Amino acid sequence: MRLRAIVLALATLALTVTALPAHAAAATATFVKVADWGSGFEGKVTVTNGTTTTMSGWNVQFDVPAGFSIPSAWDAVMSRNGQHYTFTNPGWAPTLAAGASASFGFNGSPGNFPGITGCTLNGASCGGSSAEVPGRPGAASATSTANAITLNWGASSGTVTGYRVYEGTSVKATVTGTTATIGGLGTCESHTYTVKAYNAAGESAAGAPVTATTTGCGTGVPGKVTGIAVTGSTSTGATLSWPAVPGATGYKIRLNGALVATVTGTTHALSGLSACTSYTITINASNAAGDGPVSDPTSLTTPGCTGGTLPKHFLTGYWHNFVNPAVELKLSAVPNEYDLVAIAFGEATATAGEVVFAVDPGLATAVGGYTDAQFKSDVQALHQRGKKVILSVGGEAGRVQVASAAAATKFADSVYTLMQSHGFDGVDIDLENGLNATYMAQALRSLRAKAGAGLIITMAPQTIDMQSTGMEYFKLALSIKDILTVVHTQFYNSGSMLGCDQAQAYSQGSVNFMTALACIQLESGLRPDQVALGLPAGPGAAGGGIVSPALVNQALDCLAKRTGCGTFVPPRAYPEIRGAMTWSINWDASNNWSFSKTVKPHLQGMP
């Protein structure tokens, strides 16, 4: 959802409005390459009205090099002629005040984009300056001591402010040069790091991962166990595996701190567990010299929660694992009106297809402290209230890429691991930066094989992604129709689009728009119980397409009963229409819970 990256100054605009210095005297357009992930890139252009008079619309044009293309854009109307692109202000923002700026963004392919050329603003040179994130750091090498690992890597191209060294999603060092030392490690420990360069425009793609092991192996007690994986679980048991530790002759497994098994191999099947219960697992290696350090804890939640199934008509809401102008909430604050809670978002790593999740530190601070353990406990509490909780993967800033068989396997494995450790009931696909229907279908079928028939799979495409069955999102939905739970398309931030009648372009923010576009899915292969309406929760939640919750109810009635329609009337009634989704629970809280308190009772009264 793009709202993760947008701060709105006006409730009805998706344009960031900022004051300019008094001496600015010209209109400019500045390009920034926000991100580049190898197979694609994200760009942003900021139009600044530095004059003293209101600008009546804007027109930005530029060229991209041969071999590159821009398939999608937002907060602007885009047209193309070969390698030449034109962007004009959206209809809902016809003017730009003196001393104000407006930004629009776009996604392009392939990656390693060198930048735009021939930029004009309203027919004149764009002026301003262009900035982009640094290039990918060069290959890293590592040297080790007993308690530290030192990394060296090649410098990134472009303007570099500094480098961040990551282990998974955790920053372990921030430096200005091309070397860093991570200390405080144990002997004979293996660690894998990636390096990203950054500047004021953003962060580069990660360099190739490098793995190193601290010294001290075989000279005493063994090193620390890392990489514990839950490879399968039932309501009463689970299977564990982990990499061998050099010099170890055995391993001690503890459950919630109590020793439950001592083994000589690197796998173990736990038994005697309770259904729908969270456990903490630690393992330490041992040999004749003694016990090595205890591993970092790994969480496990057994299946078998008695939360029930989703209602015939249900309400979905996204919960922010980040801070923006909406109200920050702990998961425990989600009200009972929501049946399905989508956690926004699971994040990518340097490994293609891998998904990770942890409570955002900024959110934890904003709500007065919130740990991963407390989050997991809140997931279980929602289960006990009869709710379902899924992990949403992607969002506007999401970079998860599943474009190969290996990435598909990694996606399924990592999401299943998160389901086991956090208690998630499924996954939501919200990839707004490109999707490969073939490999994502492979990933989701593999995940279904692991998790079973109770797996919830939802999708949150943008409206453009569901305009025809030839779009990748639509192809994915149809290819997994037998295991798909629901598609809740984002009927906002869209402008005007054609409906299933192909008669006219309907304007967002209307009953016609919601019903005519939902009709495309309903008449093109999806079952009515697999279609829901996705809308903003209220002012602030989107740049366009905000509607009164009462209009959402009217659109649902139009689709379910063919009553209360606008000028568009669907060709038939769809009484099994699944329900509604809102971005987001947090924005609903900011608007006095108007969306959930209006829409949920209506869903309960539908046939």
C-alpha positions as a Python dict, from the first residue, in 0.01 Angstrom:
ca = {
    (1, 'M'): (0, 0, 0),
    (2, 'R'): (153, 327, -103),
    (3, 'L'): (36, 507, 211),
    (4, 'R'): (333, 360, 396),
    (5, 'A'): (557, 600, 206),
    (6, 'I'): (326, 905, 178),
    (7, 'V'): (282, 1185, 430),
    (8, 'L'): (-22, 1392, 341),
    (9, 'A'): (-53, 1760, 414),
    (10, 'L'): (-407, 1776, 270),
    (11, 'A'): (-655, 1500, 330),
    (12, 'T'): (-768, 1487, -31),
    (13, 'L'): (-429, 1505, -202),
    (14, 'A'): (-148, 1253, -240),
    (15, 'L'): (92, 1540, -305),
    (16, 'T'): (355, 1637, -54),
    (17, 'V'): (330, 2013, -9),
    (18, 'T'): (628, 2196, 134),
    (19, 'A'): (725, 2559, 169),
    (20, 'L'): (1011, 2687, -46),
    (21, 'P'): (1279, 2944, 32),
    (22, 'A'): (1169, 3297, -35),
    (23, 'H'): (1437, 3350, -298),
    (24, 'A'): (1319, 3065, -529),
    (25, 'A'): (1211, 3214, -859),
    (26, 'A'): (1155, 2936, -1111),
    (27, 'A'): (959, 2617, -1161),
    (28, 'T'): (1176, 2304, -1158),
    (29, 'A'): (1139, 1926, -1181),
    (30, 'T'): (1392, 1704, -1003),
    (31, 'F'): (1438, 1332, -1067),
    (32, 'V'): (1551, 1087, -796),
    (33, 'K'): (1608, 714, -839),
    (34, 'V'): (1457, 599, -511),
    (35, 'A'): (1560, 234, -538),
    (36, 'D'): (1712, -18, -777),
    (37, 'W'): (1683, -390, -708),
    (38, 'G'): (1849, -539, -1014),
    (39, 'S'): (1539, -643, -1207),
    (40, 'G'): (1365, -308, -1170),
    (41, 'F'): (1379, 39, -1022),
    (42, 'E'): (1161, 307, -863),
    (43, 'G'): (1187, 672, -964),
    (44, 'K'): (1037, 992, -832),
    (45, 'V'): (1006, 1339, -985),
    (46, 'T'): (931, 1643, -771),
    (47, 'V'): (777, 1945, -943),
    (48, 'T'): (849, 2265, -753),
    (49, 'N'): (665, 2589, -821),
    (50, 'G'): (926, 2843, -720),
    (51, 'T'): (736, 3130, -879),
    (52, 'T'): (505, 3374, -705),
    (53, 'T'): (192, 3268, -897),
    (54, 'T'): (-22, 2954, -899),
    (55, 'M'): (72, 2702, -1169),
    (56, 'S'): (-228, 2582, -1371),
    (57, 'G'): (-125, 2222, -1414),
    (58, 'W'): (214, 2077, -1502),
    (59, 'N'): (357, 1865, -1782),
    (60, 'V'): (683, 1677, -1733),
    (61, 'Q'): (845, 1497, -2027),
    (62, 'F'): (1167, 1299, -2052),
    (63, 'D'): (1337, 1010, -2230),
    (64, 'V'): (1466, 681, -2092),
    (65, 'P'): (1749, 482, -2256),
    (66, 'A'): (1675, 208, -2509),
    (67, 'G'): (1590, -119, -2338),
    (68, 'F'): (1426, 46, -2038),
    (69, 'S'): (1053, 100, -1985),
    (70, 'I'): (811, 243, -1729),
    (71, 'P'): (501, 21, -1697),
    (72, 'S'): (331, 198, -1406),
    (73, 'A'): (314, 534, -1231),
    (74, 'W'): (117, 702, -955),
    (75, 'D'): (7, 1057, -867),
    (76, 'A'): (31, 1153, -1237),
    (77, 'V'): (-128, 1070, -1572),
    (78, 'M'): (130, 892, -1789),
    (79, 'S'): (154, 847, -2167),
    (80, 'R'): (431, 705, -2383),
    (81, 'N'): (570, 746, -2734),
    (82, 'G'): (860, 504, -2779),
    (83, 'Q'): (1123, 594, -2520),
    (84, 'H'): (963, 934, -2457),
    (85, 'Y'): (731, 964, -2155),
    (86, 'T'): (489, 1240, -2061),
    (87, 'F'): (345, 1291, -1712),
    (88, 'T'): (73, 1544, -1632),
    (89, 'N'): (-93, 1643, -1307),
    (90, 'P'): (-381, 1418, -1197),
    (91, 'G'): (-734, 1552, -1234),
    (92, 'W'): (-780, 1581, -860),
    (93, 'A'): (-483, 1824, -835),
    (94, 'P'): (-538, 2076, -1118),
    (95, 'T'): (-316, 2352, -976),
    (96, 'L'): (10, 2392, -786),
    (97, 'A'): (30, 2688, -552),
    (98, 'A'): (321, 2927, -548),
    (99, 'G'): (594, 2801, -317),
    (100, 'A'): (468, 2440, -325),
    (101, 'S'): (591, 2109, -461),
    (102, 'A'): (424, 1793, -591),
    (103, 'S'): (579, 1451, -642),
    (104, 'F'): (488, 1160, -865),
    (105, 'G'): (648, 818, -877),
    (106, 'F'): (692, 530, -1118),
    (107, 'N'): (834, 181, -1146),
    (108, 'G'): (1054, 75, -1435),
    (109, 'S'): (1251, -217, -1567),
    (110, 'P'): (1510, -356, -1589),
    (111, 'G'): (1737, -251, -1304),
    (112, 'N'): (2066, -57, -1307),
    (113, 'F'): (1877, 239, -1451),
    (114, 'P'): (2123, 517, -1547),
    (115, 'G'): (1870, 802, -1528),
    (116, 'I'): (1646, 1017, -1745),
    (117, 'T'): (1747, 1257, -2022),
    (118, 'G'): (1590, 1554, -2202),
    (119, 'C'): (1368, 1650, -1911),
    (120, 'T'): (1123, 1939, -1968),
    (121, 'L'): (866, 2102, -1743),
    (122, 'N'): (583, 2279, -1924),
    (123, 'G'): (803, 2293, -2234),
    (124, 'A'): (1111, 2444, -2064),
    (125, 'S'): (1417, 2273, -1919),
    (126, 'C'): (1342, 2097, -1591),
    (127, 'G'): (1619, 2277, -1407),
    (128, 'G'): (1683, 2156, -1053),
    (129, 'S'): (1919, 1867, -997),
    (130, 'S'): (1886, 1493, -1018),
    (131, 'A'): (1990, 1255, -745),
    (132, 'E'): (1983, 881, -712),
    (133, 'V'): (2075, 613, -464),
    (134, 'P'): (2432, 481, -480),
    (135, 'G'): (2527, 178, -682),
    (136, 'R'): (2553, -168, -530),
    (137, 'P'): (2867, -218, -313),
    (138, 'G'): (3141, -438, -453),
    (139, 'A'): (3213, -792, -339),
    (140, 'A'): (3290, -821, 32),
    (141, 'S'): (3564, -1023, 200),
    (142, 'A'): (3598, -1113, 567),
    (143, 'T'): (3868, -1187, 823),
    (144, 'S'): (3802, -1321, 1172),
    (145, 'T'): (3938, -1329, 1524),
    (146, 'A'): (3795, -1517, 1820),
    (147, 'N'): (3540, -1245, 1895),
    (148, 'A'): (3512, -1024, 1588),
    (149, 'I'): (3468, -1028, 1210),
    (150, 'T'): (3612, -754, 988),
    (151, 'L'): (3457, -688, 648),
    (152, 'N'): (3604, -510, 346),
    (153, 'W'): (3413, -433, 26),
    (154, 'G'): (3437, -241, -299),
    (155, 'A'): (3313, 117, -306),
    (156, 'S'): (2973, 193, -458),
    (157, 'S'): (2934, 416, -761),
    (158, 'G'): (2763, 753, -734),
    (159, 'T'): (2736, 980, -432),
    (160, 'V'): (2783, 784, -108),
    (161, 'T'): (2720, 918, 241),
    (162, 'G'): (2804, 590, 414),
    (163, 'Y'): (2748, 216, 434),
    (164, 'R'): (2530, -2, 656),
    (165, 'V'): (2624, -359, 739),
    (166, 'Y'): (2324, -590, 786),
    (167, 'E'): (2284, -932, 941),
    (168, 'G'): (1941, -1029, 815),
    (169, 'T'): (1736, -713, 872),
    (170, 'S'): (1943, -588, 1169),
    (171, 'V'): (2202, -313, 1117),
    (172, 'K'): (2528, -426, 1277),
    (173, 'A'): (2751, -134, 1175),
    (174, 'T'): (2729, 206, 1002),
    (175, 'V'): (3052, 347, 856),
    (176, 'T'): (3169, 607, 606),
    (177, 'G'): (3449, 395, 461),
    (178, 'T'): (3461, 50, 300),
    (179, 'T'): (3555, -153, 606),
    (180, 'A'): (3374, -240, 928),
    (181, 'T'): (3438, -460, 1229),
    (182, 'I'): (3157, -636, 1414),
    (183, 'G'): (3270, -726, 1764),
    (184, 'G'): (3125, -893, 2071),
    (185, 'L'): (3094, -1232, 1901),
    (186, 'G'): (3154, -1576, 2047),
    (187, 'T'): (3422, -1818, 1937),
    (188, 'C'): (3353, -2045, 1640),
    (189, 'E'): (3036, -1856, 1537),
    (190, 'S'): (2924, -1824, 1176),
    (191, 'H'): (2761, -1502, 1060),
    (192, 'T'): (2635, -1382, 721),
    (193, 'Y'): (2639, -1012, 636),
    (194, 'T'): (2533, -784, 350),
    (195, 'V'): (2636, -423, 286),
    (196, 'K'): (2424, -138, 149),
    (197, 'A'): (2539, 213, 54),
    (198, 'Y'): (2320, 511, 130),
    (199, 'N'): (2284, 884, 68),
    (200, 'A'): (2011, 1144, 96),
    (201, 'A'): (1818, 979, -190),
    (202, 'G'): (1798, 640, -22),
    (203, 'E'): (1971, 306, 11),
    (204, 'S'): (2136, 95, -259),
    (205, 'A'): (2070, -267, -340),
    (206, 'A'): (2256, -503, -108),
    (207, 'G'): (2597, -633, -205),
    (208, 'A'): (2654, -1006, -230),
    (209, 'P'): (2631, -1178, 110),
    (210, 'V'): (2954, -1284, 280),
    (211, 'T'): (2978, -1551, 551),
    (212, 'A'): (3257, -1578, 805),
    (213, 'T'): (3327, -1784, 1117),
    (214, 'T'): (3509, -1657, 1423),
    (215, 'T'): (3818, -1850, 1525),
    (216, 'G'): (3846, -2093, 1815),
    (217, 'C'): (3681, -2395, 1653),
    (218, 'G'): (3816, -2726, 1779),
    (219, 'T'): (4021, -2570, 2057),
    (220, 'G'): (3773, -2614, 2338),
    (221, 'V'): (3398, -2598, 2374),
    (222, 'P'): (3207, -2576, 2044),
    (223, 'G'): (3065, -2256, 1906),
    (224, 'K'): (2713, -2123, 1904),
    (225, 'V'): (2429, -2300, 1720),
    (226, 'T'): (2276, -2077, 1451),
    (227, 'G'): (2009, -2114, 1188),
    (228, 'I'): (1755, -2322, 1383),
    (229, 'A'): (1459, -2404, 1157),
    (230, 'V'): (1116, -2548, 1232),
    (231, 'T'): (1070, -2773, 929),
    (232, 'G'): (726, -2905, 1019),
    (233, 'S'): (471, -2902, 1298),
    (234, 'T'): (145, -3052, 1415),
    (235, 'S'): (-78, -2957, 1705),
    (236, 'T'): (129, -3184, 1932),
    (237, 'G'): (478, -3188, 1781),
    (238, 'A'): (741, -3020, 1565),
    (239, 'T'): (1055, -3110, 1374),
    (240, 'L'): (1373, -2903, 1418),
    (241, 'S'): (1692, -2882, 1215),
    (242, 'W'): (2010, -2675, 1237),
    (243, 'P'): (2357, -2656, 1079),
    (244, 'A'): (2635, -2863, 1235),
    (245, 'V'): (2874, -2678, 1466),
    (246, 'P'): (3246, -2763, 1415),
    (247, 'G'): (3386, -2968, 1701),
    (248, 'A'): (3046, -3060, 1847),
    (249, 'T'): (2969, -3417, 1949),
    (250, 'G'): (2616, -3350, 2073),
    (251, 'Y'): (2340, -3094, 2112),
    (252, 'K'): (2115, -3004, 2404),
    (253, 'I'): (1762, -2886, 2319),
    (254, 'R'): (1562, -2674, 2559),
    (255, 'L'): (1194, -2586, 2542),
    (256, 'N'): (1099, -2273, 2736),
    (257, 'G'): (1429, -2310, 2921),
    (258, 'A'): (1383, -2674, 3023),
    (259, 'L'): (1611, -2945, 2879),
    (260, 'V'): (1396, -3183, 2672),
    (261, 'A'): (1647, -3375, 2460),
    (262, 'T'): (2016, -3445, 2400),
    (263, 'V'): (2102, -3564, 2048),
    (264, 'T'): (2410, -3632, 1838),
    (265, 'G'): (2262, -3530, 1502),
    (266, 'T'): (2130, -3199, 1369),
    (267, 'T'): (1758, -3278, 1362),
    (268, 'H'): (1506, -3362, 1631),
    (269, 'A'): (1133, -3428, 1652),
    (270, 'L'): (963, -3267, 1952),
    (271, 'S'): (652, -3437, 2090),
    (272, 'G'): (398, -3386, 2367),
    (273, 'L'): (326, -3025, 2276),
    (274, 'S'): (-10, -2852, 2318),
    (275, 'A'): (-221, -2715, 2035),
    (276, 'C'): (-224, -2340, 1967),
    (277, 'T'): (62, -2278, 2210),
    (278, 'S'): (376, -2067, 2174),
    (279, 'Y'): (714, -2213, 2269),
    (280, 'T'): (1071, -2083, 2280),
    (281, 'I'): (1346, -2319, 2161),
    (282, 'T'): (1719, -2291, 2235),
    (283, 'I'): (2001, -2532, 2150),
    (284, 'N'): (2364, -2545, 2254),
    (285, 'A'): (2639, -2767, 2116),
    (286, 'S'): (2864, -2972, 2345),
    (287, 'N'): (3175, -3188, 2344),
    (288, 'A'): (3419, -3335, 2594),
    (289, 'A'): (3540, -2986, 2685),
    (290, 'G'): (3192, -2870, 2785),
    (291, 'D'): (2886, -2686, 2656),
    (292, 'G'): (2904, -2411, 2398),
    (293, 'P'): (2701, -2088, 2418),
    (294, 'V'): (2322, -2111, 2403),
    (295, 'S'): (2168, -2026, 2066),
    (296, 'D'): (1948, -1728, 2007),
    (297, 'P'): (1588, -1828, 2085),
    (298, 'T'): (1362, -1958, 1810),
    (299, 'S'): (985, -1928, 1846),
    (300, 'L'): (728, -2193, 1759),
    (301, 'T'): (350, -2175, 1767),
    (302, 'T'): (170, -2503, 1719),
    (303, 'P'): (-137, -2514, 1494),
    (304, 'G'): (-482, -2613, 1615),
    (305, 'C'): (-611, -2275, 1729),
    (306, 'T'): (-988, -2277, 1772),
    (307, 'G'): (-1045, -1944, 1602),
    (308, 'G'): (-1297, -2089, 1357),
    (309, 'T'): (-1326, -2003, 991),
    (310, 'L'): (-1384, -1668, 825),
    (311, 'P'): (-1747, -1553, 806),
    (312, 'K'): (-1941, -1567, 482),
    (313, 'H'): (-1902, -1189, 453),
    (314, 'F'): (-1604, -1049, 642),
    (315, 'L'): (-1406, -731, 704),
    (316, 'T'): (-1028, -717, 652),
    (317, 'G'): (-799, -445, 785),
    (318, 'Y'): (-427, -378, 757),
    (319, 'W'): (-226, -312, 1074),
    (320, 'H'): (78, -84, 1049),
    (321, 'N'): (413, -223, 1158),
    (322, 'F'): (562, 123, 1103),
    (323, 'V'): (500, 483, 1201),
    (324, 'N'): (320, 737, 984),
    (325, 'P'): (64, 1013, 1056),
    (326, 'A'): (-206, 756, 1146),
    (327, 'V'): (-266, 645, 1505),
    (328, 'E'): (-7, 391, 1622),
    (329, 'L'): (-159, 77, 1776),
    (330, 'K'): (-52, -242, 1939),
    (331, 'L'): (-212, -545, 1780),
    (332, 'S'): (-418, -597, 2095),
    (333, 'A'): (-604, -272, 2019),
    (334, 'V'): (-765, -409, 1700),
    (335, 'P'): (-1143, -395, 1758),
    (336, 'N'): (-1381, -689, 1719),
    (337, 'E'): (-1531, -550, 1399),
    (338, 'Y'): (-1230, -686, 1206),
    (339, 'D'): (-1240, -1053, 1111),
    (340, 'L'): (-909, -1074, 926),
    (341, 'V'): (-603, -870, 1025),
    (342, 'A'): (-324, -829, 769),
    (343, 'I'): (13, -737, 919),
    (344, 'A'): (186, -476, 703),
    (345, 'F'): (447, -583, 607),
    (346, 'G'): (686, -876, 573),
    (347, 'E'): (1021, -753, 441),
    (348, 'A'): (1271, -874, 182),
    (349, 'T'): (1634, -968, 242),
    (350, 'A'): (1934, -994, 10),
    (351, 'T'): (1822, -1351, -68),
    (352, 'A'): (1565, -1359, -349),
    (353, 'G'): (1223, -1467, -225),
    (354, 'E'): (1308, -1464, 145),
    (355, 'V'): (1061, -1288, 378),
    (356, 'V'): (1138, -1177, 735),
    (357, 'F'): (938, -998, 1001),
    (358, 'A'): (1005, -822, 1330),
    (359, 'V'): (827, -549, 1524),
    (360, 'D'): (944, -212, 1392),
    (361, 'P'): (1162, -32, 1649),
    (362, 'G'): (999, 302, 1568),
    (363, 'L'): (654, 157, 1630),
    (364, 'A'): (770, -6, 1953),
    (365, 'T'): (887, 334, 2079),
    (366, 'A'): (569, 511, 1963),
    (367, 'V'): (341, 275, 2159),
    (368, 'G'): (551, 283, 2475),
    (369, 'G'): (734, -44, 2420),
    (370, 'Y'): (639, -348, 2213),
    (371, 'T'): (847, -664, 2183),
    (372, 'D'): (828, -950, 1936),
    (373, 'A'): (716, -1173, 2224),
    (374, 'Q'): (430, -934, 2307),
    (375, 'F'): (331, -921, 1941),
    (376, 'K'): (316, -1301, 1921),
    (377, 'S'): (107, -1309, 2235),
    (378, 'D'): (-133, -1059, 2080),
    (379, 'V'): (-165, -1280, 1771),
    (380, 'Q'): (-273, -1566, 1994),
    (381, 'A'): (-515, -1339, 2178),
    (382, 'L'): (-677, -1246, 1846),
    (383, 'H'): (-708, -1617, 1768),
    (384, 'Q'): (-888, -1668, 2096),
    (385, 'R'): (-1127, -1389, 1993),
    (386, 'G'): (-1204, -1583, 1674),
    (387, 'K'): (-994, -1365, 1444),
    (388, 'K'): (-745, -1461, 1174),
    (389, 'V'): (-406, -1294, 1131),
    (390, 'I'): (-202, -1304, 811),
    (391, 'L'): (129, -1154, 703),
    (392, 'S'): (110, -909, 413),
    (393, 'V'): (412, -921, 185),
    (394, 'G'): (506, -614, -15),
    (395, 'G'): (342, -275, 0),
    (396, 'E'): (455, 29, -197),
    (397, 'A'): (807, 9, -53),
    (398, 'G'): (823, -371, -56),
    (399, 'R'): (1101, -534, -255),
    (400, 'V'): (1018, -904, -231),
    (401, 'Q'): (1101, -1065, -565),
    (402, 'V'): (987, -1416, -665),
    (403, 'A'): (1114, -1462, -1019),
    (404, 'S'): (1276, -1805, -1015),
    (405, 'A'): (1214, -2156, -886),
    (406, 'A'): (1475, -2104, -615),
    (407, 'A'): (1310, -1780, -503),
    (408, 'A'): (970, -1952, -498),
    (409, 'T'): (1107, -2222, -269),
    (410, 'K'): (1269, -1962, -43),
    (411, 'F'): (944, -1766, -25),
    (412, 'A'): (742, -2071, 76),
    (413, 'D'): (1001, -2186, 330),
    (414, 'S'): (1050, -1846, 494),
    (415, 'V'): (678, -1759, 510),
    (416, 'Y'): (601, -2099, 658),
    (417, 'T'): (872, -2046, 919),
    (418, 'L'): (709, -1713, 1013),
    (419, 'M'): (370, -1881, 1034),
    (420, 'Q'): (518, -2130, 1279),
    (421, 'S'): (705, -1875, 1488),
    (422, 'H'): (441, -1600, 1498),
    (423, 'G'): (113, -1786, 1456),
    (424, 'F'): (14, -1630, 1122),
    (425, 'D'): (-278, -1800, 947),
    (426, 'G'): (-164, -1720, 595),
    (427, 'V'): (-19, -1465, 359),
    (428, 'D'): (-138, -1159, 168),
    (429, 'I'): (27, -1076, -165),
    (430, 'D'): (58, -697, -200),
    (431, 'L'): (352, -669, -442),
    (432, 'E'): (328, -329, -611),
    (433, 'N'): (672, -343, -774),
    (434, 'G'): (632, -635, -1011),
    (435, 'L'): (497, -989, -987),
    (436, 'N'): (576, -1308, -1179),
    (437, 'A'): (254, -1510, -1186),
    (438, 'T'): (425, -1839, -1269),
    (439, 'Y'): (677, -1844, -987),
    (440, 'M'): (449, -1682, -729),
    (441, 'A'): (190, -1952, -801),
    (442, 'Q'): (463, -2211, -748),
    (443, 'A'): (555, -2047, -418),
    (444, 'L'): (196, -2034, -292),
    (445, 'R'): (125, -2395, -387),
    (446, 'S'): (439, -2503, -207),
    (447, 'L'): (330, -2303, 99),
    (448, 'R'): (-15, -2464, 81),
    (449, 'A'): (148, -2810, 77),
    (450, 'K'): (333, -2720, 397),
    (451, 'A'): (53, -2541, 582),
    (452, 'G'): (-247, -2744, 474),
    (453, 'A'): (-601, -2661, 366),
    (454, 'G'): (-647, -2402, 642),
    (455, 'L'): (-399, -2165, 477),
    (456, 'I'): (-547, -1822, 400),
    (457, 'I'): (-422, -1663, 77),
    (458, 'T'): (-534, -1310, -7),
    (459, 'M'): (-423, -1060, -270),
    (460, 'A'): (-435, -679, -274),
    (461, 'P'): (-368, -570, -632),
    (462, 'Q'): (-395, -215, -758),
    (463, 'T'): (-687, -148, -992),
    (464, 'I'): (-463, -143, -1300),
    (465, 'D'): (-349, -498, -1212),
    (466, 'M'): (-704, -635, -1250),
    (467, 'Q'): (-814, -459, -1568),
    (468, 'S'): (-774, -773, -1778),
    (469, 'T'): (-694, -1143, -1737),
    (470, 'G'): (-364, -1083, -1916),
    (471, 'M'): (-222, -885, -1623),
    (472, 'E'): (19, -1080, -1402),
    (473, 'Y'): (-190, -1033, -1086),
    (474, 'F'): (-505, -1152, -1260),
    (475, 'K'): (-318, -1448, -1410),
    (476, 'L'): (-196, -1540, -1062),
    (477, 'A'): (-545, -1518, -912),
    (478, 'L'): (-691, -1746, -1178),
    (479, 'S'): (-404, -1994, -1164),
    (480, 'I'): (-448, -2048, -787),
    (481, 'K'): (-826, -2014, -787),
    (482, 'D'): (-861, -2354, -617),
    (483, 'I'): (-661, -2238, -310),
    (484, 'L'): (-726, -1861, -319),
    (485, 'T'): (-929, -1710, -34),
    (486, 'V'): (-1005, -1360, -159),
    (487, 'V'): (-883, -1072, -377),
    (488, 'H'): (-947, -730, -223),
    (489, 'T'): (-844, -488, -497),
    (490, 'Q'): (-739, -138, -393),
    (491, 'F'): (-1019, 72, -543),
    (492, 'Y'): (-833, 399, -479),
    (493, 'N'): (-529, 602, -590),
    (494, 'S'): (-645, 509, -940),
    (495, 'G'): (-791, 800, -1133),
    (496, 'S'): (-1061, 692, -1380),
    (497, 'M'): (-1079, 341, -1527),
    (498, 'L'): (-1295, 122, -1747),
    (499, 'G'): (-1544, -119, -1593),
    (500, 'C'): (-1665, -456, -1714),
    (501, 'D'): (-1907, -291, -1956),
    (502, 'Q'): (-1612, -122, -2135),
    (503, 'A'): (-1855, 164, -2197),
    (504, 'Q'): (-1681, 448, -2016),
    (505, 'A'): (-1408, 535, -1767),
    (506, 'Y'): (-1565, 556, -1421),
    (507, 'S'): (-1425, 801, -1166),
    (508, 'Q'): (-1279, 670, -842),
    (509, 'G'): (-1464, 755, -525),
    (510, 'S'): (-1802, 650, -661),
    (511, 'V'): (-2036, 351, -639),
    (512, 'N'): (-2001, 312, -1016),
    (513, 'F'): (-1623, 278, -988),
    (514, 'M'): (-1635, 12, -715),
    (515, 'T'): (-1906, -197, -878),
    (516, 'A'): (-1801, -169, -1243),
    (517, 'L'): (-1440, -262, -1165),
    (518, 'A'): (-1535, -543, -927),
    (519, 'C'): (-1756, -674, -1208),
    (520, 'I'): (-1442, -733, -1420),
    (521, 'Q'): (-1322, -992, -1171),
    (522, 'L'): (-1667, -1140, -1114),
    (523, 'E'): (-1727, -1188, -1487),
    (524, 'S'): (-1373, -1302, -1573),
    (525, 'G'): (-1328, -1617, -1371),
    (526, 'L'): (-1320, -1546, -997),
    (527, 'R'): (-1600, -1673, -776),
    (528, 'P'): (-1803, -1406, -594),
    (529, 'D'): (-1675, -1537, -260),
    (530, 'Q'): (-1322, -1456, -384),
    (531, 'V'): (-1394, -1086, -450),
    (532, 'A'): (-1398, -805, -192),
    (533, 'L'): (-1388, -425, -211),
    (534, 'G'): (-1075, -249, -83),
    (535, 'L'): (-1119, 116, 21),
    (536, 'P'): (-940, 377, 237),
    (537, 'A'): (-1061, 407, 594),
    (538, 'G'): (-1104, 783, 569),
    (539, 'P'): (-924, 1115, 515),
    (540, 'G'): (-548, 1076, 525),
    (541, 'A'): (-550, 713, 421),
    (542, 'A'): (-517, 768, 45),
    (543, 'G'): (-448, 1032, -214),
    (544, 'G'): (-768, 961, -408),
    (545, 'G'): (-1073, 738, -398),
    (546, 'I'): (-1174, 813, -40),
    (547, 'V'): (-1544, 738, 3),
    (548, 'S'): (-1797, 749, 279),
    (549, 'P'): (-1833, 406, 443),
    (550, 'A'): (-2203, 430, 358),
    (551, 'L'): (-2107, 425, -12),
    (552, 'V'): (-1911, 103, 47),
    (553, 'N'): (-2230, -50, 186),
    (554, 'Q'): (-2424, 79, -113),
    (555, 'A'): (-2174, -79, -353),
    (556, 'L'): (-2195, -411, -167),
    (557, 'D'): (-2574, -405, -198),
    (558, 'C'): (-2548, -324, -567),
    (559, 'L'): (-2325, -627, -624),
    (560, 'A'): (-2511, -863, -392),
    (561, 'K'): (-2869, -765, -478),
    (562, 'R'): (-2854, -520, -772),
    (563, 'T'): (-3013, -254, -552),
    (564, 'G'): (-2876, 90, -467),
    (565, 'C'): (-2664, 97, -783),
    (566, 'G'): (-2549, 410, -964),
    (567, 'T'): (-2573, 440, -1341),
    (568, 'F'): (-2381, 113, -1372),
    (569, 'V'): (-2585, -197, -1288),
    (570, 'P'): (-2404, -534, -1289),
    (571, 'P'): (-2531, -799, -1531),
    (572, 'R'): (-2634, -1025, -1244),
    (573, 'A'): (-2646, -1031, -862),
    (574, 'Y'): (-2357, -1183, -665),
    (575, 'P'): (-2501, -1261, -320),
    (576, 'E'): (-2179, -1441, -220),
    (577, 'I'): (-1964, -1126, -262),
    (578, 'R'): (-1710, -1173, 15),
    (579, 'G'): (-1694, -836, 187),
    (580, 'A'): (-1464, -538, 227),
    (581, 'M'): (-1108, -447, 309),
    (582, 'T'): (-974, -117, 437),
    (583, 'W'): (-639, 54, 442),
    (584, 'S'): (-607, 61, 729),
    (585, 'I'): (-698, -25, 1087),
    (586, 'N'): (-471, 257, 1200),
    (587, 'W'): (-636, 510, 969),
    (588, 'D'): (-975, 381, 1086),
    (589, 'A'): (-865, 462, 1441),
    (590, 'S'): (-762, 810, 1322),
    (591, 'N'): (-1116, 859, 1189),
    (592, 'N'): (-1299, 748, 1504),
    (593, 'W'): (-1347, 391, 1370),
    (594, 'S'): (-1607, 516, 1123),
    (595, 'F'): (-1526, 257, 856),
    (596, 'S'): (-1542, -58, 1069),
    (597, 'K'): (-1840, 56, 1275),
    (598, 'T'): (-2036, 129, 956),
    (599, 'V'): (-1931, -153, 722),
    (600, 'K'): (-1907, -451, 961),
    (601, 'P'): (-2272, -436, 1080),
    (602, 'H'): (-2380, -412, 717),
    (603, 'L'): (-2177, -721, 624),
    (604, 'Q'): (-2343, -912, 908),
    (605, 'G'): (-2685, -828, 763),
    (606, 'M'): (-2608, -933, 406),
    (607, 'P'): (-2765, -1248, 261),
}
